[in-house]
Amino acid sequence: MTEKRVLIVEDEEKLAAVVGDYLRQAGFTPHWLAEGTSVAPWVREHRPALVLLDLMLPGRDGLEVCKEIRAFAAVPIIMITARVEEIDRLLGFEFGADDYICKPFSPRELVARVKAVLRRADQGQAKTAAVVTLDEDRYLATVAGQPLDLTAVEFRLLQILVASPGRIYGRQQLMDRIYQDQRIVSDRTIDSHIKKLRKKIAAVLAGREIIHSVYGVGYKYEPEGE
């Protein structure tokens, strides 16, 4: 994207202002929100390059906001918190955060992390562009320029995996992201959807495998040869 818009979600106004100043000096366009309930609608409408998301927020906490965003977007998310316990870090990554920084922090370090996360995201997009293209608004997926006839669940599975090349997702992680209504389904349901998705991709790529099984763990997206 041409405009490097970064959404700052932080209820401490002075801290948000300082972070915004440093981001602006680094060439980014910051936008500030002070509470959690308005974050997902704003992200849907404005599609920022990255979200800086505080964990403790009025309205809705950062983990729930992160989960809500991940239901429809792969935008990079850096979580910011005063909590330093390992469980909080693990929860942040489990819910889909790309990085994690604890208060107090140096604004310069935060800007450096923003650049690093965006650089990784750009590299991932460059790697996947030649193989998979996703139109989120129309739920349309193409592989090597050929459209795939996918169900909504298959599209969401492909979207989640493609967003983070090489990242391994467990069945439970995939179920939590796809079935937001928390319905009870068997983890073998994911296996069935993956099998059908692979079959449709193989019909276009003549047997090439881009969705890989990791025995005893789950699945990952990794184009052949990378």
Secondary structure by P-SEA (a helix, b strand, c coil): cccbbbbbbcccaaaaaaaaaaaaaabbbbbbbccccaaaaaaacccccccccccccccccaaaaaaaaacccccbbbbbcccccaaaaaaaaaacccccccccccaaaaaaaaaaaaaaaaaaaaaacccccccccccccccccccccccaaaaaaaaaaaacccccccaaaaaaaacccccccccaaaaaaaaaaaaaaaaaaccccccccccccbbbbbcccc
